[in-house]
Amino acid sequence: MTTARLPTVAVDVVIFTIDEDELKTLLVQVKKGPFAGRWAFPGGLVPSGESLDTTARRELREKTGIHDVYLEQLYTFGEPNRDPSAHVVSVAYFALVSRPVRLPADDPKYARVEWRPVRKLPRLAYGHNALAEYALTRLQAKIGYSNIAYSLLPAEFSLAELQAVYEAILGRRLDRRNFRKRVLQLGLVRALSKQRRGPHRPAALYAFARRTPVLTE
């Protein structure tokens, strides 16, 4: 009598950032296996004794070098044919970083690591296009009732820069007056007593009232 092999558990992390007013995500090029040469989201198997969140944060730290960023569990993908070589149950996360960090030049696990526009992704390995769509939908919904956009901005910013982040996530233009009225009414940001001066009109600077997750509705 043979014993059926149990599925293994992995985490995959969709890392979002804003670069030149465009929403981008981190992709890795697989080196080995049935999807060698294809792109995917970074991730790895969950080792015995390590929690899902710890594995996700470790993968994020190893791929970007960034600590203490917004990280949220998304969904569990368990289709047995996602990986032809094994039955892997993937617990997906998304993370937000404020800038496209410098990536490692050499990685033993991946051939290349790149930031790619979210809306121009190639066909990804392991069924990760479904993961990309799910993560984007969650992010778009979440900025409507929370302050998590703080993770995509520096400590000080203009309202125009804040609006650009929302537009990059939603993929559409927003009415300037209505956007500013809404943000200020919700109390998401507070005005600072300084301006940013440059070649154009000085811009009033703001900061998030809190740089920890807060629900607004």
ROSE-800952 format. One record per residue (C-alpha): residue number from 1; residue in three letters; x, y, z. Coordinates in steps of 0.5 Angstrom, whole numbers. Layout:
atom i->NUM, aa->ala, c1->X, c2->Y, c3->Z
...
END
This chain:
atom i->1, aa->met, c1->0, c2->0, c3->0
atom i->2, aa->thr, c1->3, c2->7, c3->-2
atom i->3, aa->thr, c1->2, c2->13, c3->2
atom i->4, aa->ala, c1->-1, c2->19, c3->-2
atom i->5, aa->arg, c1->4, c2->25, c3->-2
atom i->6, aa->leu, c1->1, c2->31, c3->1
atom i->7, aa->pro, c1->1, c2->38, c3->-2
atom i->8, aa->thr, c1->7, c2->43, c3->0
atom i->9, aa->val, c1->6, c2->50, c3->2
atom i->10, aa->ala, c1->9, c2->56, c3->-1
atom i->11, aa->val, c1->8, c2->64, c3->0
atom i->12, aa->asp, c1->8, c2->68, c3->-6
atom i->13, aa->val, c1->9, c2->76, c3->-5
atom i->14, aa->val, c1->6, c2->81, c3->-10
atom i->15, aa->ile, c1->10, c2->87, c3->-9
atom i->16, aa->phe, c1->7, c2->94, c3->-11
atom i->17, aa->thr, c1->11, c2->101, c3->-12
atom i->18, aa->ile, c1->10, c2->107, c3->-16
atom i->19, aa->asp, c1->15, c2->109, c3->-21
atom i->20, aa->glu, c1->14, c2->115, c3->-25
atom i->21, aa->asp, c1->7, c2->115, c3->-24
atom i->22, aa->glu, c1->6, c2->108, c3->-26
atom i->23, aa->leu, c1->4, c2->102, c3->-22
atom i->24, aa->lys, c1->9, c2->97, c3->-22
atom i->25, aa->thr, c1->11, c2->90, c3->-19
atom i->26, aa->leu, c1->17, c2->86, c3->-18
atom i->27, aa->leu, c1->18, c2->80, c3->-22
atom i->28, aa->val, c1->23, c2->74, c3->-22
atom i->29, aa->gln, c1->25, c2->70, c3->-28
atom i->30, aa->val, c1->25, c2->63, c3->-26
atom i->31, aa->lys, c1->32, c2->59, c3->-27
atom i->32, aa->lys, c1->30, c2->52, c3->-27
atom i->33, aa->gly, c1->24, c2->47, c3->-27
atom i->34, aa->pro, c1->18, c2->47, c3->-32
atom i->35, aa->phe, c1->18, c2->54, c3->-32
atom i->36, aa->ala, c1->25, c2->56, c3->-33
atom i->37, aa->gly, c1->25, c2->62, c3->-37
atom i->38, aa->arg, c1->18, c2->65, c3->-35
atom i->39, aa->trp, c1->17, c2->70, c3->-30
atom i->40, aa->ala, c1->13, c2->70, c3->-24
atom i->41, aa->phe, c1->12, c2->73, c3->-17
atom i->42, aa->pro, c1->18, c2->72, c3->-12
atom i->43, aa->gly, c1->16, c2->67, c3->-6
atom i->44, aa->gly, c1->18, c2->60, c3->-3
atom i->45, aa->leu, c1->16, c2->54, c3->1
atom i->46, aa->val, c1->14, c2->55, c3->8
atom i->47, aa->pro, c1->20, c2->51, c3->12
atom i->48, aa->ser, c1->18, c2->47, c3->18
atom i->49, aa->gly, c1->17, c2->51, c3->24
atom i->50, aa->glu, c1->16, c2->58, c3->21
atom i->51, aa->ser, c1->9, c2->62, c3->20
atom i->52, aa->leu, c1->6, c2->64, c3->14
atom i->53, aa->asp, c1->7, c2->71, c3->15
atom i->54, aa->thr, c1->15, c2->70, c3->17
atom i->55, aa->thr, c1->16, c2->67, c3->11
atom i->56, aa->ala, c1->13, c2->72, c3->7
atom i->57, aa->arg, c1->17, c2->78, c3->10
atom i->58, aa->arg, c1->23, c2->74, c3->10
atom i->59, aa->glu, c1->22, c2->73, c3->2
atom i->60, aa->leu, c1->21, c2->80, c3->2
atom i->61, aa->arg, c1->27, c2->82, c3->6
atom i->62, aa->glu, c1->31, c2->77, c3->2
atom i->63, aa->lys, c1->29, c2->80, c3->-5
atom i->64, aa->thr, c1->28, c2->87, c3->-4
atom i->65, aa->gly, c1->32, c2->89, c3->3
atom i->66, aa->ile, c1->26, c2->92, c3->6
atom i->67, aa->his, c1->24, c2->91, c3->13
atom i->68, aa->asp, c1->17, c2->94, c3->16
atom i->69, aa->val, c1->13, c2->95, c3->10
atom i->70, aa->tyr, c1->5, c2->94, c3->9
atom i->71, aa->leu, c1->4, c2->87, c3->8
atom i->72, aa->glu, c1->-3, c2->83, c3->7
atom i->73, aa->gln, c1->-5, c2->76, c3->6
atom i->74, aa->leu, c1->-9, c2->76, c3->0
atom i->75, aa->tyr, c1->-12, c2->69, c3->-2
atom i->76, aa->thr, c1->-10, c2->61, c3->-2
atom i->77, aa->phe, c1->-9, c2->58, c3->-9
atom i->78, aa->gly, c1->-9, c2->51, c3->-9
atom i->79, aa->glu, c1->-11, c2->48, c3->-16
atom i->80, aa->pro, c1->-6, c2->42, c3->-16
atom i->81, aa->asn, c1->-4, c2->43, c3->-23
atom i->82, aa->arg, c1->-1, c2->50, c3->-22
atom i->83, aa->asp, c1->6, c2->47, c3->-22
atom i->84, aa->pro, c1->7, c2->41, c3->-26
atom i->85, aa->ser, c1->12, c2->38, c3->-22
atom i->86, aa->ala, c1->9, c2->38, c3->-15
atom i->87, aa->his, c1->2, c2->40, c3->-12
atom i->88, aa->val, c1->4, c2->46, c3->-8
atom i->89, aa->val, c1->-1, c2->50, c3->-4
atom i->90, aa->ser, c1->0, c2->58, c3->-5
atom i->91, aa->val, c1->-2, c2->63, c3->0
atom i->92, aa->ala, c1->-1, c2->70, c3->-3
atom i->93, aa->tyr, c1->1, c2->76, c3->0
atom i->94, aa->phe, c1->1, c2->83, c3->-3
atom i->95, aa->ala, c1->6, c2->89, c3->0
atom i->96, aa->leu, c1->7, c2->96, c3->-2
atom i->97, aa->val, c1->14, c2->100, c3->-2
atom i->98, aa->ser, c1->15, c2->107, c3->-3
atom i->99, aa->arg, c1->20, c2->107, c3->-9
atom i->100, aa->pro, c1->23, c2->102, c3->-13
atom i->101, aa->val, c1->29, c2->99, c3->-9
atom i->102, aa->arg, c1->35, c2->97, c3->-12
atom i->103, aa->leu, c1->35, c2->90, c3->-14
atom i->104, aa->pro, c1->41, c2->84, c3->-12
atom i->105, aa->ala, c1->45, c2->84, c3->-18
atom i->106, aa->asp, c1->46, c2->76, c3->-17
atom i->107, aa->asp, c1->41, c2->71, c3->-14
atom i->108, aa->pro, c1->42, c2->64, c3->-14
atom i->109, aa->lys, c1->35, c2->62, c3->-15
atom i->110, aa->tyr, c1->33, c2->67, c3->-20
atom i->111, aa->ala, c1->36, c2->69, c3->-27
atom i->112, aa->arg, c1->33, c2->76, c3->-27
atom i->113, aa->val, c1->29, c2->81, c3->-22
atom i->114, aa->glu, c1->26, c2->87, c3->-25
atom i->115, aa->trp, c1->20, c2->92, c3->-24
atom i->116, aa->arg, c1->15, c2->91, c3->-29
atom i->117, aa->pro, c1->8, c2->95, c3->-30
atom i->118, aa->val, c1->2, c2->92, c3->-27
atom i->119, aa->arg, c1->-2, c2->93, c3->-33
atom i->120, aa->lys, c1->3, c2->90, c3->-38
atom i->121, aa->leu, c1->5, c2->83, c3->-35
atom i->122, aa->pro, c1->7, c2->77, c3->-39
atom i->123, aa->arg, c1->4, c2->71, c3->-39
atom i->124, aa->leu, c1->7, c2->69, c3->-32
atom i->125, aa->ala, c1->9, c2->62, c3->-29
atom i->126, aa->tyr, c1->5, c2->58, c3->-24
atom i->127, aa->gly, c1->-2, c2->61, c3->-26
atom i->128, aa->his, c1->1, c2->68, c3->-23
atom i->129, aa->asn, c1->-3, c2->72, c3->-27
atom i->130, aa->ala, c1->-9, c2->71, c3->-23
atom i->131, aa->leu, c1->-5, c2->73, c3->-17
atom i->132, aa->ala, c1->-4, c2->79, c3->-20
atom i->133, aa->glu, c1->-11, c2->81, c3->-22
atom i->134, aa->tyr, c1->-13, c2->79, c3->-15
atom i->135, aa->ala, c1->-8, c2->83, c3->-12
atom i->136, aa->leu, c1->-9, c2->89, c3->-16
atom i->137, aa->thr, c1->-17, c2->89, c3->-15
atom i->138, aa->arg, c1->-16, c2->88, c3->-7
atom i->139, aa->leu, c1->-11, c2->94, c3->-7
atom i->140, aa->gln, c1->-16, c2->98, c3->-11
atom i->141, aa->ala, c1->-21, c2->97, c3->-6
atom i->142, aa->lys, c1->-17, c2->98, c3->0
atom i->143, aa->ile, c1->-15, c2->105, c3->-2
atom i->144, aa->gly, c1->-22, c2->107, c3->-2
atom i->145, aa->tyr, c1->-23, c2->105, c3->5
atom i->146, aa->ser, c1->-16, c2->106, c3->9
atom i->147, aa->asn, c1->-10, c2->110, c3->9
atom i->148, aa->ile, c1->-5, c2->105, c3->6
atom i->149, aa->ala, c1->-3, c2->109, c3->1
atom i->150, aa->tyr, c1->2, c2->112, c3->6
atom i->151, aa->ser, c1->6, c2->106, c3->4
atom i->152, aa->leu, c1->7, c2->108, c3->-3
atom i->153, aa->leu, c1->9, c2->115, c3->-1
atom i->154, aa->pro, c1->15, c2->119, c3->3
atom i->155, aa->ala, c1->14, c2->122, c3->10
atom i->156, aa->glu, c1->12, c2->129, c3->6
atom i->157, aa->phe, c1->8, c2->130, c3->0
atom i->158, aa->ser, c1->4, c2->134, c3->-4
atom i->159, aa->leu, c1->-3, c2->133, c3->-5
atom i->160, aa->ala, c1->-2, c2->132, c3->-13
atom i->161, aa->glu, c1->3, c2->127, c3->-11
atom i->162, aa->leu, c1->-2, c2->123, c3->-7
atom i->163, aa->gln, c1->-7, c2->124, c3->-13
atom i->164, aa->ala, c1->-2, c2->121, c3->-17
atom i->165, aa->val, c1->-1, c2->115, c3->-13
atom i->166, aa->tyr, c1->-9, c2->114, c3->-13
atom i->167, aa->glu, c1->-9, c2->115, c3->-21
atom i->168, aa->ala, c1->-4, c2->110, c3->-22
atom i->169, aa->ile, c1->-7, c2->105, c3->-18
atom i->170, aa->leu, c1->-14, c2->106, c3->-20
atom i->171, aa->gly, c1->-12, c2->107, c3->-28
atom i->172, aa->arg, c1->-16, c2->113, c3->-29
atom i->173, aa->arg, c1->-16, c2->120, c3->-28
atom i->174, aa->leu, c1->-19, c2->123, c3->-22
atom i->175, aa->asp, c1->-22, c2->130, c3->-21
atom i->176, aa->arg, c1->-17, c2->134, c3->-17
atom i->177, aa->arg, c1->-22, c2->138, c3->-13
atom i->178, aa->asn, c1->-27, c2->133, c3->-11
atom i->179, aa->phe, c1->-21, c2->128, c3->-9
atom i->180, aa->arg, c1->-18, c2->134, c3->-5
atom i->181, aa->lys, c1->-24, c2->135, c3->-1
atom i->182, aa->arg, c1->-25, c2->128, c3->0
atom i->183, aa->val, c1->-18, c2->126, c3->3
atom i->184, aa->leu, c1->-18, c2->132, c3->7
atom i->185, aa->gln, c1->-26, c2->131, c3->10
atom i->186, aa->leu, c1->-23, c2->124, c3->12
atom i->187, aa->gly, c1->-18, c2->126, c3->16
atom i->188, aa->leu, c1->-13, c2->122, c3->12
atom i->189, aa->val, c1->-7, c2->127, c3->12
atom i->190, aa->arg, c1->-5, c2->134, c3->16
atom i->191, aa->ala, c1->-2, c2->140, c3->13
atom i->192, aa->leu, c1->5, c2->142, c3->14
atom i->193, aa->ser, c1->7, c2->149, c3->16
atom i->194, aa->lys, c1->12, c2->149, c3->10
atom i->195, aa->gln, c1->12, c2->148, c3->2
atom i->196, aa->arg, c1->17, c2->145, c3->-3
atom i->197, aa->arg, c1->20, c2->150, c3->-7
atom i->198, aa->gly, c1->22, c2->149, c3->-15
atom i->199, aa->pro, c1->22, c2->152, c3->-22
atom i->200, aa->his, c1->14, c2->152, c3->-21
atom i->201, aa->arg, c1->9, c2->155, c3->-16
atom i->202, aa->pro, c1->11, c2->153, c3->-9
atom i->203, aa->ala, c1->7, c2->146, c3->-7
atom i->204, aa->ala, c1->4, c2->146, c3->0
atom i->205, aa->leu, c1->6, c2->139, c3->4
atom i->206, aa->tyr, c1->2, c2->134, c3->8
atom i->207, aa->ala, c1->4, c2->128, c3->12
atom i->208, aa->phe, c1->-1, c2->122, c3->13
atom i->209, aa->ala, c1->-4, c2->123, c3->20
atom i->210, aa->arg, c1->-2, c2->116, c3->22
atom i->211, aa->arg, c1->3, c2->112, c3->18
atom i->212, aa->thr, c1->0, c2->105, c3->21
atom i->213, aa->pro, c1->-7, c2->102, c3->17
atom i->214, aa->val, c1->-13, c2->105, c3->19
atom i->215, aa->leu, c1->-20, c2->104, c3->16
atom i->216, aa->thr, c1->-24, c2->110, c3->14
atom i->217, aa->glu, c1->-31, c2->107, c3->13
END
